[in-house]
Amino acid sequence: MTTLHGFLFQVYPYVCFAVFLIGSLIRFDQNQYSWKSDSSQMLRGRLLRWGSNLFHIGILFLFFGHLVGLYTPHAVYGVFLSAASKQVLAVTAGGIAGAICFIGLTMLLYRRLADPRIRYTSHPSDIAVLVVLWVQLVLGLVTLPQSLQHADGSVMLILSDWAQRIVTLRPVDATAIAAIHWSFQVHVILGMTIFLLFPFSRLVHIWSGFAAAGFLFRPYQVVRSRRLDVPPGHNEPGQASAVPSRDIGRAMDNPRAAR
């Protein structure tokens, strides 16, 4: 193990995680108007609709698949699922979701670069994020053949142990990570870098997506009709006058009093 491996797999994860959390809080506090994903759906809407749906379906499956696969202790699922079976399941499901995500992300990247109007109105960070995600996705697909060469799930167990030690603040031995194939190492490093870039890009709108789940548990809003606030004798536009005729006559005789 080199000093570089020690930094990348022992120190760099905490740097990325700290920037991810603190940077998101600072951006929300200092620049809430940028807490969004700029819309360009008026341009090439059909390509956006297909690309966005395929991308989000694939990326959500991959995100939660990685989350459960990496951070679930082997003792939890080892009773009914072996490491080899989990490896086959991860490769199969991840391959399908990765292919769907790759098609959608490629469509979004092509749309962003091929249309001059969309490219002109895009922030450099918008294009950079799509490129980084595309490269990360390609690296993930590249690791699939390597995963099949380790059908016993040994590499998966090494990566899971490393990830669980990181989040539980336990000592990490980067020697085992340094011994696996380079594609896994680069995939892990670029994945951590995405968290590092998160607060400085449009990716922050993901927080709003998770926060939207709070609407499921929010109390019902009480909506009152404006008709309840109409004082007696006043009519809404389009309705007949509710003022007695004698009062209308008095108002016509004395306009000053009516005002």
PyMOL commands that set and color helices and strands:
alter all, ss='L'
color gray80, all
select helices_A, chain A and resi 3-30+32-34+45-71+74-77+83-114+116-121+124-148+154-167+174-178+182-200+202-216+226-229+245-253+255-258
alter helices_A, ss='H'
color red, helices_A
deselect
rebuild
show_as cartoon
